[in-house]
Amino acid sequence: MTAATTEAGAERGAPTSAPHRRLTLMNSVLGAVIVALDGTVLMIAQPTLRRDLDASLTEVQWTSTGYLIAVAGLLVFAGRLGDRFGHRRVFAWGVLGFGAASAGIGFAPDVGWVIGLRVVQGVFGALLQPATLGMLRAAFPPDRLGMPIALRTSAIGVAVAAGPLVGGVLVAQLGWRAVFFLNVVPALGMGLLALVVRAPETPDAKGVSGTRLDLPGAALLAVSLAALVHTLVGVAEHGWTATGVLGLLIAAASAAALVRHERRTPDPLLPPALLGSATVGAALGVLVAASAAMLGALFVCSFVLQDVLGMDPLRTSLVALPGGVMMVLGAPLSAVLLRRWGARPTALTGSALLTAGVLALSPLGPGSSTVVIGGGFLLLGAGFGALMVTATAVVVRHAPAESAGVAGGLQQTAMNVGPTLGVAVATTLMPLGTGPALLVLAGVAALGAPLAVRMPRPARPARDGTRSVRNDEDKDDEREP
């Protein structure tokens, strides 16, 4: 029996032992944390890396851009590999490769090696990230996914909040190379554990192990997403140029060719059952809108707090800390609300909180009260955490079990495209003033509300008097084309 069919059996309700669930949750959480922590500590290490390797600013920017392009272009195909060969196995490949690339960067002799190995790290990061969600889908019943996803979201919030502090200590005491060696031992441990500890044997089930990999579709999607992400990153750094317009044209042409190809191929990379789901599409749209508004607002507010109000990076982090704390603490609460209320009201509440947070920060400037600023960040964290948990749970829950990896790849793609889009929007609008930029970003956050309405409707009382989210979601699924 292959790993893919073993996991497919678990996804269809085969019993999974409690120890295996705990191990799966641990690997999923730690895998997501490693990726989140790597990105945040690198930002702190880049100035020292530039001086130590005598690199140009453009070269240093490519240590982030190269990684981001590799990840964004390969996430969906990596998810399909998980569906085909088993998410646990692909997770092991990804985390071991990610750790090995991290060690290589730590020993890199010049910036060219750093850039090349960061691209390699991005390839393995793309394998790793969808698998963290695919493994959860395989190990937990669909109606119990909310809390595991919430714990994963909280852990990511902790990593993002702690990253600058950890990175600052490591760079100050041991140098920039230490931030990459930080990943090696945890990655090695998780990868070996995932290879050694196998899922319990389950009855055979029909999965996607016999389907062909859609390599042309994967190539077209990779080109489209890579061109889009490269363009958005370039807009954030240099504004709109002829190269940016060309990048958008390449992305659009590749996307059109992808749609044409996917309609004709017998084994599409993007299954019609997944793309035809209004629920999944709405949840992905919510993730893009929420992450764009959140990261765009953080970009604008960081500029105002440091360049206008004169705060140093440490004080800026402390002022914004309520947002991170609320995201960490609010994610498990969102999982409880998701189970009791259903996806639609939970997502609507998250959209309202996120929009209110951006609006509360829009007057930010000289004379702004620290309490008001902290309150705005608190609303941001609460709304974003609720939307992350709810939309991710909807994507994973409503995707066909045999396409759980592709669904995870789409979720991660949304979380990569959204922030780059938000920062590009913020950069474009900031010449008009930070207030107008934040008002537009509040409008982007508000787009989550009409999308949330397309999620499963509120839970209704079951026969025993309790509220049943799962029954309502199943009925919504039956009505989808």
N, C-alpha and C positions, 0 to 999 in steps of 0.2 A: 504494500500500500504506500502511495507517495505521500510526501508531506502535505501537498496541496489537498488531496482527498481526505487526509486525516483532519486537517483544519476545516475543510468544507463540512465534514460530518459534525464537528463541534458547533459550527455556525448554524446548523439546522436543528439544534436542540439536543445533540448527543451529550451525555453527562461529562462534565469536566470537573476534576477533583479540586477541592479548595486549595491545597498547596500549589497546584499548577496555576490556579487563578492568581494567587498571591505573587508567585514568581513572574507570571506574565505582566501583572500590574507593575511590579518593581522594575522590570526591564523596560517597559513602555515609558514609565515616568523618568527613569534615569537616562534613557536614550534621548528623550526630548530635552531634558535638562542639559545634557552635554552640548547639544547643538545650540541651545539658547545661550548658555554660558560662554561658549566659544565666540559667538558674535559680539557679546557685550565686552568681554575682556580685551578683544582685539582692538576695539576703538580706543581703549586706554593705552594700549601698547604701541599703536602706530607712530606717534611722534618720536618715541625712543628708537623704534625700528628704523625710521627714516634717517635719524642721525647716525646710528650704528652702522648701517649698510650704505650710507652716502647715497640715498635714493632720492629721486625727484618726487614732487607731490603727486604727479600723475601716476607714477609707479606705485606709490603707496595706496592711492585710491583703487588701483587695480587688484590689490590684495583682497579687497572687499567685493569689487565689481565682478571679478572673474569667478569667485565663489558663488555669488548670487545668480549669475547667468547659468552656470553649470547646474545648480540646484533647480532653478525654475524650469529649465528646459527638459529635465529628466524625471521630475517627480511622478508624473502620470504613468510613464513607461515603467518606472521602478515599481509602482503600485501593481501594474499588470504582471510584472515578474513575480511579485508576491502571490498574486492569485494563481499563477501558473506553477510555481515551485514551492510555495509555502511561505507564509510571512515570517515564521520563526527563522527559517534558513536564510532568507534575504536580510532579515534584521541582523543576523550574525555576520553575514558578508559585509553589510554596511558599517556596523559598529567597529569591526576589526580593521576594515580599510580606513575608516575615519581616524582611528587611533594611530595606525601606522603612518598615515599622511601627516598627522599632528607631530609625531616624533621626527619625521623627515624635515618638517618646517623648522623644528627646534634646532636641527643641525645644519640648516641651509647656509651656504657660504655667501650668497648674494641675493639681491631682491628678485632677480629673475627666477631663481629656484623657489623663492617664497611664493611668487605669483603662480608658477606652474603647479606647485604642490597644493596651493589653495584651490585651484581648479579640480585637481584630483580629489581633494577633500570634499569639494562640492558634489562630485559624482557619487562618492560613498555616502555623503549626507543625504542625497536624493534617495538612495536605497534604504537608508535608515528611517527616514521620517514617515513615509506612508505605512511602513511595517509596524510602527508603534501603535497605530490605530487599527490596522488589520489584525494584529494579535489580540487586541481587546475585543474586537468583533467576534473572533473565533472562540475566545475563552468565556465571555459573559453572555447571558441571555439578552436579547435585544432590549427588553424593557428594563434591564438593570445596568445599562451602559452609562447613565447619567453621572453617577458618583465616580466611577473610575476615570471618566473624561474630566470631571471637575477636579479630582486630585492631580491629574496630569496638568491641567491648566494652572492650578495653584502652584505647583512645583516650577512651572515655567516662569510664573510671576516672581517667585523667590529668586530664581536664577537671574532674571533680568535686573531685579533690584540689587542683588548682591554682586553682580558682575563687575560694575565699576569699582567697588571697594576691593574685591578680590584681585582684580587686575592691577589696581593701584599699588597694593601691598606687594604683589609678586614682582612687578616691574621695578619698584623702588628698592626691593631687597635683593632680587636675583636676576633682574634684567628681563627684556621682552621675550626671550626664548622660553622662559619658565611658564608663560601663559599657555603655550602649546604642549609642553610636557605634562601640564595639568590633566589633559584628557587621556593620556596613554594608559595608565593603570586601570581606571574605571572601564575604559573601552575594552581592554583585553579581558578583564574579568567578566563583563557582560557577554561578550562575544563567545567566549569559551563555555560559559554557563548555558547560553542559548543552544549551542551545538551539542552539549552533553546531555542536558535534561530535555527529554522528548515529551510531547503531549501524549496523554493516555490514548491507547488505540480505540478507535470508534468504528462503527459500522461504515462500510463503504458508501460513498455518496457521489453523485455526479457533480463534478466541478468543472474547471476549465483546463484540466491537465491535458486534454486531447486537442485543444485549439492551437492554432498557429499564432505566433507573435506577429503583430502588425508592424513590421519594421518601417515600411514607407510612412505609415501614419505617425509612428513615433518620431521619425525624422522631421516631418512637416510640422508637427506640434512643437518640437524642440526649437526649430528655426523661428516659428511664430512667437513663441514665448521669449526666447533669447533676444530677438530683435525688439520686442516690446519692452522688456526689462532694461536692456541696454539704452534704449531711447529715453525711458523715464529717468534712469540714473543720470544720463547726460543732461537732461533738462534741469534736474536738481543741482547739478554742478556748474553748468555753463549756460543755462537758458536755452531757448529754442534756436536751433541752427539748421542749416540745410541738411546736415547729417541726421539730425533728429527727425526731420520730415521724411527723409529717405528710409529711416528705420521703421517709421510707422507704415510706410507703403509696403515694405518687405513683410512686416508682420501681418498686414491685411491680406496681401496676396497669398502668403503661406496659409493663413487661416481659411481663405476661400478654397484653396487647393485641398486642404485637409477635409473640409466639409464634403467636397465632391468625392474625394477618395473614400471617406468613411461610409458614404451611402452605397458604394459599389462593392466594397470588399466583403467577403463572407465572414471574416473574423475581425471586426473592427476593434481598434484600440479603445474607443469610447462606445460602450454598448448602448444601443438604442433604449433599452429598458432603464438605463441610468440617466441618459440625457433627456429622455422623454418624461422624466419625473418632475412635475411642477414643484413638488415639495423639496427635492434635492436642489433644483435650480434656485429656488427662493433662498434656501439656506446658504448656498454658495454666494449669492448676491449680498446677503446680509454680512457675511464674513468679509467680502471685499469692501463694502461701504463702511463697516465698523472699523476695520484695521486702517483704511485710508484716513478716516476722520481722526482716529486716535493718534496715529503716528504723525499725521500732518499737524495736528494741534500741539503735540509735544515738540515738534520741530520749531513751530512759531513761538511757543511759550519759552523754550530754552533760549532762543535768540533774544527775546524781550528781557527775560530775567537776567541774562548775563551781559548783553551789550547795551541795553537801555537802563536797567535798574542797577547794573554794576555788581551783581552777585557773583561769587566765585563758584566753580563747579560743585563743590561740596555743599554749599548753602542751597544751590539750585536743586540738588538731589534731595536735600532735607525738606524743602518746600513742596516738592512733588511727591514726597514719600507717602502721603495719604492715599494717593492713587494706587501705588503698588500694594500697600497693605490691604486696601479694600478689594483689590483684584484677588489677592491670595485668600482672604477670609470669605469673600463673597461667592467664590466659585462653588464650594460645597453647598452653600445655601441655595444657589441657583439650581443645583442638581435636585435638591429637595422640592423646590418650587416647580421644577420641570415635571417631576413625577406626580405632584399633587394637582397642578394647574393644567399641565400640557404645554406644548411648545409655543403656541400662538400668544397667550397672555404673557408668558415669561419673556419671549423675544420683544414684544411690544413694550414691556416695562424696561427692558435693557435699552432699547432704542430711545425711549423717552429720557432715561437717565444720562445716556451718552450725549444726546443732543443738548440737554440742560447743562451738562458739564462744559461743553464747548462754548455755549452761549454765556455761561457765568464767567468764563475766562476772556471773552471777547473785548471787554473794556480794559484789559490788562495794560498797565502803564505806570508812570510816576504817580505816587500817592495811593496805589492799590494796597488794600489791606492784606496782610499775610493770612489772616483767617479766611477771607474771601477767596484768595488764591488756593489755599489748602482745600477749601470746600469744593472749588471747581475741579481740582484734581481728584478728590474723593468721588465725585459724581462720575468722572471719566472712568476711574477704575471699576466702580460698581457696574456701570452700564456695559463696559467692554467685557468684563468677566462674565456677566450674565449672557451676553450674546455669543461669546466664544463657546461656552459650555452648551448652550441651547442649539446653536446652529451646527456645531460639530456633532453633537449627539444625533441630530436629525439626519445629517448627511450619512453617518455611519449606520444608523438604525434603518433608514429607508432605502439604502442601496441594496441591490440583490446580493445575496451572500457570496456568490461566485465573482462579484465585482467589488468586493470590499476594499481591495488594494487600490483599484482605480479611484474609488470614492475617496480613500485617504489621500491619494496623490492630488486629486482635485481640491480637497480641503487645504492641503499644504500649499498648493499653487495659489489659491485665493489669498492665503496668509502671506505669501511672498509678493504677489502683484499689488495687493491693497496698500501696504506701506509705501512702496515706491511710487504708486499713483498719488497717495496723499502728500508725500513730500514734494513731488513735482508740482502739484496744484498749489501748495503753500509757497513754493519758490516763485512760481509764476505770478501769484497775486500779492506777495509781500511788498513790491514797489508801490502798490496802491495804499498800503498801510496794513498793519497787523490786525486791526479791527475788521476791515472788510475780508481779509483772508480767513479769519476765524469764523466769520458769519457764513461764508461759503462752505467751510468745512462742517459747520453745524447743519447746513442744508444737506451735505453728503451723509452725515449721521442720520438725519431724518428720513433719508431714503430707505432705511431699514424698516420703517413702520409699514409701508404698503407691501414690502416683501414678506414681513412677518405675518401679515394677514393670510398669506398663502400657505403658511405652515399648518400642521394639524390643529384642529379646533380644540377649544377647552374640554377638559375631561368632564364626563357626566357621571352622576351617581350610578354605581353598579347595583345588582340585586341585593347585595348584602349591606348596602348603605355607604360603602367606601367609594372613592373616586378612582376610576380606571382610565389611566392615560393610554395604556396599550390597546384597549378595545377601540377607542376613538381613532387612534393612529392606523390600526388595521383597516377600519372602514374607509378612512381617507385614502389608504393605499388602493383599495378595491375600486375607487372611483377614478383613479389616475389612469390615463391612456397607456 
